[in-house]
Amino acid sequence: MRLTSLVPFRDGGALTRPDFGLFGLHREIDRLFSEFAQAVGPSAKIIPNIEISETDKAIEISAEMPGLERKDVEISIDDDTLTIRGEKKIEENQKDKNVQLSERSYGVFLRVLQLPPGIDPSSVQATMSNGVLKIAIPKPARSEPKKIEVKEEAKQENKAAA
């Protein structure tokens, strides 16, 4: 793990805030976890690689999960947070063998992504084929800007007895 990856961004000696954008913060956190997992060893990395793209109408997420089936993956949305949870188990026929070397990873993984506000969880669709999970999230309808008229305040005369 590179030590410089833990140091805040600098621009000419002054600390600056990086441009995270919609999914940038989760990318930065995932990068830190990924580098940590690589430093621990190759067997520790079971975080699926993802690709996020968007169209005018939807956000599309693809996650590589080789060796997993639909029953091994759970997807949930709570508020504006998408959670992908999965478990890669040791194959039944592997338990009776005396494995000398294994570079495969097993265990539970969790990916958490921040979504834009207003996502309708009932409209989200997920499919899985050949170890690739695809999630389609329709974008929420944007409210049109409304011009508000500024009116003159009604004046009240203060009739105080002097």
C-alpha positions as a Markdown table, in Angstrom:
| # | Residue | x | y | z |
|---|---|---|---|---|
| 1 | Met | 0.0 | 0.0 | 0.0 |
| 2 | Arg | 1.4 | 3.4 | -0.9 |
| 3 | Leu | 1.6 | 5.7 | 2.0 |
| 4 | Thr | 0.9 | 8.7 | -0.2 |
| 5 | Ser | -2.6 | 7.4 | -0.9 |
| 6 | Leu | -3.5 | 8.2 | 2.7 |
| 7 | Val | -2.2 | 11.8 | 2.6 |
| 8 | Pro | -4.8 | 14.5 | 1.8 |
| 9 | Phe | -4.6 | 16.1 | -1.7 |
| 10 | Arg | -2.2 | 19.0 | -1.9 |
| 11 | Asp | -2.0 | 21.8 | -4.4 |
| 12 | Gly | 1.0 | 24.1 | -4.1 |
| 13 | Gly | 1.3 | 23.3 | -0.4 |
| 14 | Ala | -2.3 | 24.0 | 0.5 |
| 15 | Leu | -4.8 | 21.3 | 1.2 |
| 16 | Thr | -7.6 | 21.1 | -1.3 |
| 17 | Arg | -10.7 | 19.1 | -1.6 |
| 18 | Pro | -10.7 | 16.7 | -4.6 |
| 19 | Asp | -13.6 | 16.8 | -7.1 |
| 20 | Phe | -15.6 | 13.7 | -6.0 |
| 21 | Gly | -18.7 | 14.1 | -8.1 |
| 22 | Leu | -21.6 | 11.7 | -7.8 |
| 23 | Phe | -19.7 | 8.5 | -7.2 |
| 24 | Gly | -16.3 | 9.9 | -6.5 |
| 25 | Leu | -16.4 | 9.5 | -2.7 |
| 26 | His | -17.3 | 5.9 | -2.8 |
| 27 | Arg | -14.6 | 5.3 | -5.4 |
| 28 | Glu | -12.0 | 6.9 | -3.2 |
| 29 | Ile | -13.1 | 4.8 | -0.2 |
| 30 | Asp | -13.1 | 1.6 | -2.3 |
| 31 | Arg | -9.6 | 2.5 | -3.6 |
| 32 | Leu | -8.3 | 2.7 | 0.0 |
| 33 | Phe | -9.9 | -0.6 | 0.9 |
| 34 | Ser | -8.7 | -2.2 | -2.3 |
| 35 | Glu | -5.1 | -1.0 | -1.6 |
| 36 | Phe | -5.3 | -2.3 | 1.9 |
| 37 | Ala | -6.6 | -5.7 | 0.7 |
| 38 | Gln | -3.8 | -6.0 | -1.8 |
| 39 | Ala | -1.3 | -5.2 | 0.9 |
| 40 | Val | -2.7 | -7.9 | 3.1 |
| 41 | Gly | -2.4 | -10.5 | 0.4 |
| 42 | Pro | -4.1 | -11.8 | -2.8 |
| 43 | Ser | -6.5 | -14.1 | -0.9 |
| 44 | Ala | -8.0 | -11.1 | 0.9 |
| 45 | Lys | -9.4 | -9.4 | -2.2 |
| 46 | Ile | -12.9 | -10.5 | -2.8 |
| 47 | Ile | -14.4 | -7.1 | -3.6 |
| 48 | Pro | -16.0 | -7.2 | -7.0 |
| 49 | Asn | -14.9 | -4.8 | -9.7 |
| 50 | Ile | -17.7 | -2.5 | -10.7 |
| 51 | Glu | -18.5 | -0.2 | -13.6 |
| 52 | Ile | -20.9 | 2.7 | -13.3 |
| 53 | Ser | -22.4 | 4.4 | -16.3 |
| 54 | Glu | -25.4 | 6.7 | -16.8 |
| 55 | Thr | -27.8 | 7.6 | -19.6 |
| 56 | Asp | -30.4 | 10.3 | -19.7 |
| 57 | Lys | -32.9 | 8.0 | -18.0 |
| 58 | Ala | -30.9 | 5.6 | -15.8 |
| 59 | Ile | -27.8 | 4.7 | -13.8 |
| 60 | Glu | -26.3 | 1.4 | -14.8 |
| 61 | Ile | -24.0 | -0.6 | -12.5 |
| 62 | Ser | -22.1 | -3.8 | -13.6 |
| 63 | Ala | -20.3 | -5.9 | -11.1 |
| 64 | Glu | -17.9 | -8.8 | -11.9 |
| 65 | Met | -18.6 | -11.7 | -9.7 |
| 66 | Pro | -17.0 | -14.8 | -11.2 |
| 67 | Gly | -18.0 | -18.1 | -9.6 |
| 68 | Leu | -21.2 | -16.6 | -8.0 |
| 69 | Glu | -24.8 | -17.4 | -8.8 |
| 70 | Arg | -28.0 | -15.3 | -8.3 |
| 71 | Lys | -28.6 | -17.0 | -5.0 |
| 72 | Asp | -25.2 | -15.9 | -3.7 |
| 73 | Val | -26.0 | -12.2 | -4.1 |
| 74 | Glu | -28.3 | -9.8 | -2.2 |
| 75 | Ile | -29.1 | -6.2 | -3.3 |
| 76 | Ser | -30.9 | -3.7 | -1.1 |
| 77 | Ile | -31.6 | 0.0 | -1.1 |
| 78 | Asp | -32.0 | 2.0 | 2.1 |
| 79 | Asp | -32.6 | 5.7 | 1.7 |
| 80 | Asp | -30.1 | 6.7 | -1.0 |
| 81 | Thr | -27.7 | 3.8 | -0.4 |
| 82 | Leu | -27.3 | 0.8 | -2.6 |
| 83 | Thr | -25.8 | -2.3 | -0.9 |
| 84 | Ile | -24.5 | -5.3 | -2.9 |
| 85 | Arg | -23.7 | -8.2 | -0.6 |
| 86 | Gly | -22.5 | -11.6 | -1.7 |
| 87 | Glu | -20.8 | -14.7 | -0.4 |
| 88 | Lys | -18.3 | -16.9 | -2.3 |
| 89 | Lys | -18.3 | -20.3 | -0.7 |
| 90 | Ile | -15.8 | -23.2 | -1.0 |
| 91 | Glu | -17.1 | -25.7 | -3.4 |
| 92 | Glu | -18.4 | -28.9 | -1.8 |
| 93 | Asn | -16.0 | -31.2 | -3.7 |
| 94 | Gln | -13.0 | -29.1 | -2.4 |
| 95 | Lys | -13.7 | -29.9 | 1.2 |
| 96 | Asp | -12.5 | -33.6 | 0.9 |
| 97 | Lys | -9.2 | -32.6 | -0.9 |
| 98 | Asn | -5.9 | -31.7 | 0.6 |
| 99 | Val | -5.3 | -28.4 | -1.2 |
| 100 | Gln | -1.6 | -27.5 | -1.5 |
| 101 | Leu | -2.0 | -24.0 | -3.0 |
| 102 | Ser | -5.1 | -21.9 | -3.5 |
| 103 | Glu | -5.1 | -18.3 | -4.8 |
| 104 | Arg | -8.9 | -18.2 | -4.9 |
| 105 | Ser | -10.8 | -16.0 | -2.5 |
| 106 | Tyr | -13.7 | -17.0 | -0.4 |
| 107 | Gly | -15.9 | -15.2 | 2.1 |
| 108 | Val | -18.5 | -12.4 | 2.3 |
| 109 | Phe | -18.1 | -9.1 | 0.5 |
| 110 | Leu | -20.0 | -5.9 | 0.7 |
| 111 | Arg | -20.1 | -2.9 | -1.7 |
| 112 | Val | -22.0 | 0.2 | -0.7 |
| 113 | Leu | -22.8 | 3.0 | -3.2 |
| 114 | Gln | -24.3 | 6.3 | -2.6 |
| 115 | Leu | -27.2 | 7.0 | -5.0 |
| 116 | Pro | -28.8 | 10.4 | -5.9 |
| 117 | Pro | -31.7 | 11.3 | -3.7 |
| 118 | Gly | -35.2 | 10.3 | -4.8 |
| 119 | Ile | -34.6 | 6.9 | -6.2 |
| 120 | Asp | -37.7 | 4.6 | -6.2 |
| 121 | Pro | -36.5 | 1.2 | -5.0 |
| 122 | Ser | -39.4 | -0.6 | -6.6 |
| 123 | Ser | -38.2 | 0.5 | -10.1 |
| 124 | Val | -34.7 | -0.9 | -9.7 |
| 125 | Gln | -34.0 | -4.0 | -11.8 |
| 126 | Ala | -31.1 | -6.5 | -11.5 |
| 127 | Thr | -30.0 | -9.4 | -13.7 |
| 128 | Met | -27.1 | -11.8 | -13.5 |
| 129 | Ser | -25.5 | -13.7 | -16.3 |
| 130 | Asn | -22.1 | -15.4 | -16.6 |
| 131 | Gly | -20.9 | -14.0 | -13.3 |
| 132 | Val | -21.8 | -10.4 | -14.2 |
| 133 | Leu | -24.4 | -8.6 | -12.1 |
| 134 | Lys | -26.2 | -5.7 | -13.9 |
| 135 | Ile | -28.3 | -3.2 | -12.0 |
| 136 | Ala | -30.5 | -0.6 | -13.8 |
| 137 | Ile | -31.7 | 2.3 | -11.6 |
| 138 | Pro | -34.1 | 4.7 | -13.3 |
| 139 | Lys | -33.2 | 8.3 | -12.5 |
| 140 | Pro | -35.7 | 10.2 | -10.4 |
| 141 | Ala | -37.8 | 12.8 | -12.2 |
| 142 | Arg | -36.2 | 16.3 | -11.9 |
| 143 | Ser | -38.5 | 19.0 | -10.7 |
| 144 | Glu | -38.6 | 21.9 | -13.2 |
| 145 | Pro | -37.5 | 25.3 | -11.8 |
| 146 | Lys | -40.3 | 27.5 | -10.9 |
| 147 | Lys | -40.2 | 31.3 | -10.9 |
| 148 | Ile | -41.7 | 32.8 | -7.9 |
| 149 | Glu | -43.1 | 36.3 | -8.2 |
| 150 | Val | -42.0 | 38.8 | -5.6 |
| 151 | Lys | -44.9 | 40.8 | -4.3 |
| 152 | Glu | -45.1 | 44.1 | -2.6 |
| 153 | Glu | -45.6 | 43.8 | 1.2 |
| 154 | Ala | -48.9 | 45.2 | 2.4 |
| 155 | Lys | -48.2 | 48.3 | 4.6 |
| 156 | Gln | -49.9 | 48.6 | 7.9 |
| 157 | Glu | -50.2 | 52.0 | 9.4 |
| 158 | Asn | -49.2 | 52.0 | 13.0 |
| 159 | Lys | -51.7 | 54.1 | 14.7 |
| 160 | Ala | -50.2 | 54.5 | 18.0 |
| 161 | Ala | -51.5 | 57.2 | 20.3 |
| 162 | Ala | -48.8 | 59.6 | 20.9 |
